[in-house]
Amino acid sequence: MPELSRFFGITIRMFVEVSGPHHLAHFHAYYQEEVAVYGIEPVELIAGSLPKRQHRFVEAWAELHQIELAMNWQRLQSGQQTVSIDPLR
């Protein structure tokens, strides 16, 4: 699973859909032992959880990079490599 970005101890990754495009475009956020899945359009929590502060960081980052996330989703699903996205600073 490609890593797209890393900031404040949070790692952002994206999976290839192996069974076809049956899910909404989404990404996974990891912080310590916590995992959350966020939709890209709109940016929203789909599953899992993160501590409140990290959740806010991920939402803010995703809003800033929504177009890049959507492009990476399309690239990954079509067999291309993803492109790294700048971290939240």
N, CA, C and O atoms as CSV, one atom per row, in Angstrom:
chain,resi,resn,atom,element,x,y,z
A,1,MET,N,N,0.845,-1.171,0.000
A,1,MET,CA,C,0.000,0.000,0.000
A,1,MET,C,C,0.890,1.233,0.000
A,1,MET,O,O,1.655,1.432,0.944
A,2,PRO,N,N,0.813,2.059,-1.024
A,2,PRO,CA,C,1.675,3.226,-1.113
A,2,PRO,C,C,1.433,4.245,0.003
A,2,PRO,O,O,0.298,4.499,0.407
A,3,GLU,N,N,2.524,4.813,0.480
A,3,GLU,CA,C,2.448,5.895,1.453
A,3,GLU,C,C,2.437,7.203,0.683
A,3,GLU,O,O,3.325,7.462,-0.129
A,4,LEU,N,N,1.422,8.030,0.941
A,4,LEU,CA,C,1.293,9.299,0.238
A,4,LEU,C,C,1.921,10.459,0.994
A,4,LEU,O,O,2.482,11.374,0.393
A,5,SER,N,N,1.820,10.411,2.335
A,5,SER,CA,C,2.330,11.518,3.125
A,5,SER,C,C,2.522,11.072,4.569
A,5,SER,O,O,1.989,10.052,5.006
A,6,ARG,N,N,3.309,11.879,5.302
A,6,ARG,CA,C,3.544,11.594,6.717
A,6,ARG,C,C,3.743,12.937,7.432
A,6,ARG,O,O,4.572,13.748,7.020
A,7,PHE,N,N,2.978,13.162,8.500
A,7,PHE,CA,C,3.090,14.407,9.258
A,7,PHE,C,C,2.555,14.190,10.672
A,7,PHE,O,O,1.580,13.468,10.881
A,8,PHE,N,N,3.210,14.826,11.629
A,8,PHE,CA,C,2.803,14.794,13.038
A,8,PHE,C,C,2.537,13.380,13.548
A,8,PHE,O,O,1.623,13.169,14.346
A,9,GLY,N,N,3.326,12.417,13.095
A,9,GLY,CA,C,3.156,11.032,13.524
A,9,GLY,C,C,2.043,10.287,12.809
A,9,GLY,O,O,1.761,9.134,13.136
A,10,ILE,N,N,1.414,10.923,11.845
A,10,ILE,CA,C,0.303,10.339,11.075
A,10,ILE,C,C,0.850,9.894,9.720
A,10,ILE,O,O,1.584,10.639,9.069
A,11,THR,N,N,0.495,8.692,9.298
A,11,THR,CA,C,0.883,8.183,7.984
A,11,THR,C,C,-0.376,8.045,7.131
A,11,THR,O,O,-1.377,7.486,7.580
A,12,ILE,N,N,-0.322,8.552,5.909
A,12,ILE,CA,C,-1.446,8.482,4.974
A,12,ILE,C,C,-1.091,7.483,3.880
A,12,ILE,O,O,-0.044,7.586,3.241
A,13,ARG,N,N,-1.990,6.508,3.675
A,13,ARG,CA,C,-1.779,5.478,2.653
A,13,ARG,C,C,-3.047,5.280,1.835
A,13,ARG,O,O,-4.135,5.704,2.226
A,14,MET,N,N,-2.879,4.624,0.687
A,14,MET,CA,C,-4.019,4.357,-0.192
A,14,MET,C,C,-3.869,2.956,-0.764
A,14,MET,O,O,-2.766,2.551,-1.130
A,15,PHE,N,N,-4.967,2.211,-0.845
A,15,PHE,CA,C,-4.997,0.848,-1.379
A,15,PHE,C,C,-5.462,0.832,-2.826
A,15,PHE,O,O,-6.176,1.730,-3.271
A,16,VAL,N,N,-5.054,-0.193,-3.549
A,16,VAL,CA,C,-5.623,-0.499,-4.858
A,16,VAL,C,C,-6.886,-1.321,-4.606
A,16,VAL,O,O,-6.880,-2.213,-3.757
A,17,GLU,N,N,-7.944,-1.039,-5.316
A,17,GLU,CA,C,-9.176,-1.827,-5.217
A,17,GLU,C,C,-9.006,-3.053,-6.104
A,17,GLU,O,O,-9.068,-2.942,-7.329
A,18,VAL,N,N,-8.791,-4.222,-5.501
A,18,VAL,CA,C,-8.531,-5.429,-6.284
A,18,VAL,C,C,-9.802,-6.064,-6.845
A,18,VAL,O,O,-9.723,-6.832,-7.803
A,19,SER,N,N,-10.950,-5.769,-6.284
A,19,SER,CA,C,-12.205,-6.377,-6.733
A,19,SER,C,C,-13.019,-5.464,-7.624
A,19,SER,O,O,-14.191,-5.736,-7.882
A,20,GLY,N,N,-12.429,-4.405,-8.090
A,20,GLY,CA,C,-13.158,-3.466,-8.917
A,20,GLY,C,C,-13.555,-2.241,-8.121
A,20,GLY,O,O,-13.388,-2.210,-6.902
A,21,PRO,N,N,-14.070,-1.248,-8.788
A,21,PRO,CA,C,-14.363,0.040,-8.144
A,21,PRO,C,C,-15.687,0.035,-7.369
A,21,PRO,O,O,-16.620,0.758,-7.717
A,22,HIS,N,N,-15.758,-0.785,-6.322
A,22,HIS,CA,C,-17.008,-0.878,-5.560
A,22,HIS,C,C,-17.025,0.023,-4.341
A,22,HIS,O,O,-18.057,0.128,-3.678
A,23,HIS,N,N,-15.926,0.672,-4.025
A,23,HIS,CA,C,-15.859,1.583,-2.899
A,23,HIS,C,C,-15.709,3.013,-3.393
A,23,HIS,O,O,-15.277,3.263,-4.518
A,24,LEU,N,N,-16.074,3.934,-2.530
A,24,LEU,CA,C,-15.801,5.335,-2.820
A,24,LEU,C,C,-14.300,5.564,-2.758
A,24,LEU,O,O,-13.577,4.819,-2.096
A,25,ALA,N,N,-13.839,6.588,-3.445
A,25,ALA,CA,C,-12.428,6.951,-3.363
A,25,ALA,C,C,-12.111,7.310,-1.914
A,25,ALA,O,O,-12.821,8.103,-1.295
A,26,HIS,N,N,-11.044,6.723,-1.379
A,26,HIS,CA,C,-10.737,6.918,0.036
A,26,HIS,C,C,-9.249,6.713,0.309
A,26,HIS,O,O,-8.498,6.237,-0.543
A,27,PHE,N,N,-8.850,7.084,1.517
A,27,PHE,CA,C,-7.476,6.858,1.960
A,27,PHE,C,C,-7.512,6.432,3.424
A,27,PHE,O,O,-8.523,6.584,4.110
A,28,HIS,N,N,-6.389,5.897,3.882
A,28,HIS,CA,C,-6.267,5.394,5.246
A,28,HIS,C,C,-5.282,6.268,6.010
A,28,HIS,O,O,-4.227,6.626,5.486
A,29,ALA,N,N,-5.624,6.609,7.238
A,29,ALA,CA,C,-4.746,7.392,8.107
A,29,ALA,C,C,-4.385,6.545,9.318
A,29,ALA,O,O,-5.262,5.960,9.954
A,30,TYR,N,N,-3.110,6.479,9.635
A,30,TYR,CA,C,-2.603,5.667,10.748
A,30,TYR,C,C,-1.923,6.581,11.758
A,30,TYR,O,O,-1.109,7.431,11.400
A,31,TYR,N,N,-2.268,6.391,13.012
A,31,TYR,CA,C,-1.608,7.115,14.092
A,31,TYR,C,C,-1.465,6.160,15.262
A,31,TYR,O,O,-2.460,5.730,15.845
A,32,GLN,N,N,-0.234,5.829,15.607
A,32,GLN,CA,C,0.062,4.843,16.647
A,32,GLN,C,C,-0.721,3.564,16.341
A,32,GLN,O,O,-0.511,2.969,15.284
A,33,GLU,N,N,-1.595,3.134,17.208
A,33,GLU,CA,C,-2.362,1.899,16.983
A,33,GLU,C,C,-3.734,2.159,16.348
A,33,GLU,O,O,-4.498,1.221,16.123
A,34,GLU,N,N,-4.038,3.396,16.068
A,34,GLU,CA,C,-5.350,3.789,15.528
A,34,GLU,C,C,-5.323,3.846,13.999
A,34,GLU,O,O,-4.314,4.208,13.395
A,35,VAL,N,N,-6.443,3.483,13.392
A,35,VAL,CA,C,-6.587,3.542,11.935
A,35,VAL,C,C,-7.949,4.134,11.608
A,35,VAL,O,O,-8.956,3.778,12.221
A,36,ALA,N,N,-7.973,5.034,10.643
A,36,ALA,CA,C,-9.234,5.612,10.181
A,36,ALA,C,C,-9.228,5.657,8.659
A,36,ALA,O,O,-8.180,5.805,8.031
A,37,VAL,N,N,-10.413,5.526,8.083
A,37,VAL,CA,C,-10.577,5.588,6.634
A,37,VAL,C,C,-11.420,6.822,6.331
A,37,VAL,O,O,-12.476,7.033,6.927
A,38,TYR,N,N,-10.929,7.636,5.389
A,38,TYR,CA,C,-11.600,8.885,5.030
A,38,TYR,C,C,-11.972,8.876,3.557
A,38,TYR,O,O,-11.175,8.478,2.707
A,39,GLY,N,N,-13.192,9.319,3.261
A,39,GLY,CA,C,-13.590,9.539,1.881
A,39,GLY,C,C,-12.898,10.784,1.351
A,39,GLY,O,O,-12.521,11.668,2.120
A,40,ILE,N,N,-12.732,10.850,0.041
A,40,ILE,CA,C,-12.048,11.987,-0.574
A,40,ILE,C,C,-13.024,13.070,-1.001
A,40,ILE,O,O,-12.750,14.255,-0.810
A,41,GLU,N,N,-14.150,12.689,-1.571
A,41,GLU,CA,C,-15.148,13.665,-2.012
A,41,GLU,C,C,-16.527,13.243,-1.547
A,41,GLU,O,O,-17.147,12.392,-2.184
A,42,PRO,N,N,-17.022,13.801,-0.474
A,42,PRO,CA,C,-16.412,14.823,0.374
A,42,PRO,C,C,-15.409,14.201,1.335
A,42,PRO,O,O,-15.404,12.991,1.559
A,43,VAL,N,N,-14.563,15.054,1.897
A,43,VAL,CA,C,-13.632,14.580,2.921
A,43,VAL,C,C,-14.462,14.301,4.170
A,43,VAL,O,O,-15.023,15.212,4.778
A,44,GLU,N,N,-14.527,13.015,4.543
A,44,GLU,CA,C,-15.291,12.633,5.729
A,44,GLU,C,C,-14.811,11.290,6.247
A,44,GLU,O,O,-14.319,10.452,5.490
A,45,LEU,N,N,-14.960,11.102,7.539
A,45,LEU,CA,C,-14.590,9.844,8.170
A,45,LEU,C,C,-15.594,8.774,7.745
A,45,LEU,O,O,-16.804,8.957,7.880
A,46,ILE,N,N,-15.078,7.656,7.229
A,46,ILE,CA,C,-15.931,6.547,6.795
A,46,ILE,C,C,-15.926,5.433,7.836
A,46,ILE,O,O,-16.966,4.846,8.135
A,47,ALA,N,N,-14.756,5.149,8.380
A,47,ALA,CA,C,-14.635,4.034,9.333
A,47,ALA,C,C,-13.430,4.270,10.238
A,47,ALA,O,O,-12.520,5.029,9.903
A,48,GLY,N,N,-13.443,3.611,11.381
A,48,GLY,CA,C,-12.329,3.706,12.315
A,48,GLY,C,C,-12.351,5.010,13.078
A,48,GLY,O,O,-13.348,5.732,13.077
A,49,SER,N,N,-11.233,5.306,13.732
A,49,SER,CA,C,-11.151,6.548,14.497
A,49,SER,C,C,-9.698,6.910,14.766
A,49,SER,O,O,-8.806,6.062,14.753
A,50,LEU,N,N,-9.497,8.180,15.005
A,50,LEU,CA,C,-8.219,8.725,15.440
A,50,LEU,C,C,-8.513,9.629,16.631
A,50,LEU,O,O,-9.648,10.075,16.800
A,51,PRO,N,N,-7.508,9.905,17.459
A,51,PRO,CA,C,-7.725,10.901,18.508
A,51,PRO,C,C,-8.185,12.219,17.866
A,51,PRO,O,O,-7.847,12.502,16.716
A,52,LYS,N,N,-8.938,13.003,18.597
A,52,LYS,CA,C,-9.565,14.215,18.060
A,52,LYS,C,C,-8.575,15.146,17.354
A,52,LYS,O,O,-8.850,15.630,16.256
A,53,ARG,N,N,-7.432,15.393,17.980
A,53,ARG,CA,C,-6.449,16.310,17.390
A,53,ARG,C,C,-5.931,15.770,16.054
A,53,ARG,O,O,-5.848,16.520,15.081
A,54,GLN,N,N,-5.585,14.493,15.994
A,54,GLN,CA,C,-5.078,13.899,14.761
A,54,GLN,C,C,-6.175,13.847,13.691
A,54,GLN,O,O,-5.901,14.030,12.505
A,55,HIS,N,N,-7.397,13.599,14.112
A,55,HIS,CA,C,-8.534,13.606,13.185
A,55,HIS,C,C,-8.644,14.973,12.512
A,55,HIS,O,O,-8.833,15.059,11.299
A,56,ARG,N,N,-8.527,16.034,13.298
A,56,ARG,CA,C,-8.592,17.393,12.740
A,56,ARG,C,C,-7.435,17.654,11.777
A,56,ARG,O,O,-7.620,18.263,10.723
A,57,PHE,N,N,-6.237,17.188,12.147
A,57,PHE,CA,C,-5.087,17.352,11.252
A,57,PHE,C,C,-5.342,16.669,9.913
A,57,PHE,O,O,-5.086,17.246,8.857
A,58,VAL,N,N,-5.848,15.435,9.961
A,58,VAL,CA,C,-6.094,14.678,8.727
A,58,VAL,C,C,-7.148,15.373,7.884
A,58,VAL,O,O,-6.971,15.509,6.673
A,59,GLU,N,N,-8.239,15.817,8.494
A,59,GLU,CA,C,-9.276,16.516,7.733
A,59,GLU,C,C,-8.734,17.793,7.087
A,59,GLU,O,O,-9.012,18.066,5.919
A,60,ALA,N,N,-7.967,18.569,7.841
A,60,ALA,CA,C,-7.409,19.813,7.298
A,60,ALA,C,C,-6.473,19.512,6.137
A,60,ALA,O,O,-6.535,20.167,5.097
A,61,TRP,N,N,-5.599,18.515,6.317
A,61,TRP,CA,C,-4.658,18.122,5.265
A,61,TRP,C,C,-5.418,17.667,4.017
A,61,TRP,O,O,-5.091,18.076,2.903
A,62,ALA,N,N,-6.427,16.825,4.207
A,62,ALA,CA,C,-7.181,16.290,3.067
A,62,ALA,C,C,-7.936,17.385,2.321
A,62,ALA,O,O,-8.030,17.343,1.094
A,63,GLU,N,N,-8.472,18.362,3.043
A,63,GLU,CA,C,-9.153,19.477,2.381
A,63,GLU,C,C,-8.170,20.260,1.507
A,63,GLU,O,O,-8.508,20.672,0.397
A,64,LEU,N,N,-6.954,20.459,2.016
A,64,LEU,CA,C,-5.937,21.185,1.253
A,64,LEU,C,C,-5.464,20.415,0.025
A,64,LEU,O,O,-5.062,21.019,-0.969
A,65,HIS,N,N,-5.509,19.097,0.089
A,65,HIS,CA,C,-4.933,18.258,-0.966
A,65,HIS,C,C,-5.977,17.347,-1.627
A,65,HIS,O,O,-5.642,16.278,-2.135
A,66,GLN,N,N,-7.218,17.771,-1.615
A,66,GLN,CA,C,-8.306,16.944,-2.145
A,66,GLN,C,C,-8.100,16.586,-3.619
A,66,GLN,O,O,-8.337,15.444,-4.012
A,67,ILE,N,N,-7.670,17.527,-4.422
A,67,ILE,CA,C,-7.454,17.259,-5.854
A,67,ILE,C,C,-6.322,16.245,-6.032
A,67,ILE,O,O,-6.434,15.321,-6.838
A,68,GLU,N,N,-5.237,16.420,-5.282
A,68,GLU,CA,C,-4.109,15.481,-5.375
A,68,GLU,C,C,-4.511,14.085,-4.913
A,68,GLU,O,O,-4.069,13.088,-5.483
A,69,LEU,N,N,-5.348,14.013,-3.882
A,69,LEU,CA,C,-5.832,12.709,-3.408
A,69,LEU,C,C,-6.659,12.029,-4.492
A,69,LEU,O,O,-6.471,10.845,-4.772
A,70,ALA,N,N,-7.576,12.779,-5.103
A,70,ALA,CA,C,-8.420,12.215,-6.162
A,70,ALA,C,C,-7.570,11.753,-7.354
A,70,ALA,O,O,-7.833,10.700,-7.935
A,71,MET,N,N,-6.563,12.534,-7.708
A,71,MET,CA,C,-5.681,12.136,-8.815
A,71,MET,C,C,-4.897,10.873,-8.456
A,71,MET,O,O,-4.746,9.982,-9.291
A,72,ASN,N,N,-4.403,10.791,-7.233
A,72,ASN,CA,C,-3.688,9.586,-6.807
A,72,ASN,C,C,-4.616,8.378,-6.809
A,72,ASN,O,O,-4.193,7.286,-7.187
A,73,TRP,N,N,-5.861,8.543,-6.399
A,73,TRP,CA,C,-6.829,7.442,-6.424
A,73,TRP,C,C,-6.960,6.917,-7.857
A,73,TRP,O,O,-6.901,5.709,-8.086
A,74,GLN,N,N,-7.138,7.823,-8.816
A,74,GLN,CA,C,-7.279,7.419,-10.216
A,74,GLN,C,C,-6.005,6.748,-10.730
A,74,GLN,O,O,-6.072,5.735,-11.428
A,75,ARG,N,N,-4.867,7.301,-10.392
A,75,ARG,CA,C,-3.589,6.714,-10.819
A,75,ARG,C,C,-3.450,5.294,-10.277
A,75,ARG,O,O,-3.114,4.372,-11.020
A,76,LEU,N,N,-3.705,5.122,-9.002
A,76,LEU,CA,C,-3.542,3.817,-8.355
A,76,LEU,C,C,-4.487,2.785,-8.953
A,76,LEU,O,O,-4.087,1.647,-9.200
A,77,GLN,N,N,-5.735,3.171,-9.188
A,77,GLN,CA,C,-6.726,2.237,-9.715
A,77,GLN,C,C,-6.439,1.851,-11.163
A,77,GLN,O,O,-6.880,0.799,-11.625
A,78,SER,N,N,-5.698,2.701,-11.880
A,78,SER,CA,C,-5.357,2.383,-13.271
A,78,SER,C,C,-3.972,1.751,-13.397
A,78,SER,O,O,-3.445,1.613,-14.501
A,79,GLY,N,N,-3.384,1.367,-12.259
A,79,GLY,CA,C,-2.118,0.652,-12.287
A,79,GLY,C,C,-0.875,1.523,-12.302
A,79,GLY,O,O,0.235,1.012,-12.451
A,80,GLN,N,N,-1.042,2.815,-12.151
A,80,GLN,CA,C,0.103,3.715,-12.123
A,80,GLN,C,C,0.577,3.939,-10.693
A,80,GLN,O,O,-0.145,3.658,-9.737
A,81,GLN,N,N,1.792,4.445,-10.558
A,81,GLN,CA,C,2.310,4.754,-9.231
A,81,GLN,C,C,1.722,6.057,-8.724
A,81,GLN,O,O,1.396,6.958,-9.497
A,82,THR,N,N,1.593,6.136,-7.398
A,82,THR,CA,C,1.099,7.356,-6.790
A,82,THR,C,C,2.207,8.399,-6.726
A,82,THR,O,O,3.383,8.086,-6.908
A,83,VAL,N,N,1.818,9.625,-6.469
A,83,VAL,CA,C,2.744,10.731,-6.312
A,83,VAL,C,C,2.625,11.214,-4.870
A,83,VAL,O,O,1.516,11.391,-4.364
A,84,SER,N,N,3.752,11.426,-4.212
A,84,SER,CA,C,3.735,11.908,-2.835
A,84,SER,C,C,3.021,13.254,-2.729
A,84,SER,O,O,3.030,14.059,-3.661
A,85,ILE,N,N,2.408,13.473,-1.578
A,85,ILE,CA,C,1.691,14.726,-1.310
A,85,ILE,C,C,2.389,15.406,-0.132
A,85,ILE,O,O,2.747,14.752,0.847
A,86,ASP,N,N,2.576,16.710,-0.234
A,86,ASP,CA,C,3.232,17.458,0.832
A,86,ASP,C,C,2.534,17.248,2.167
A,86,ASP,O,O,1.308,17.157,2.222
A,87,PRO,N,N,3.308,17.170,3.239
A,87,PRO,CA,C,2.724,17.012,4.569
A,87,PRO,C,C,2.088,18.309,5.068
A,87,PRO,O,O,2.321,19.383,4.513
A,88,LEU,N,N,1.297,18.192,6.106
A,88,LEU,CA,C,0.754,19.349,6.798
A,88,LEU,C,C,1.894,19.982,7.588
A,88,LEU,O,O,2.651,19.276,8.254
A,89,ARG,N,N,2.021,21.283,7.522
A,89,ARG,CA,C,3.102,21.968,8.238
A,89,ARG,C,C,2.547,23.010,9.160
A,89,ARG,O,O,3.306,23.692,9.848
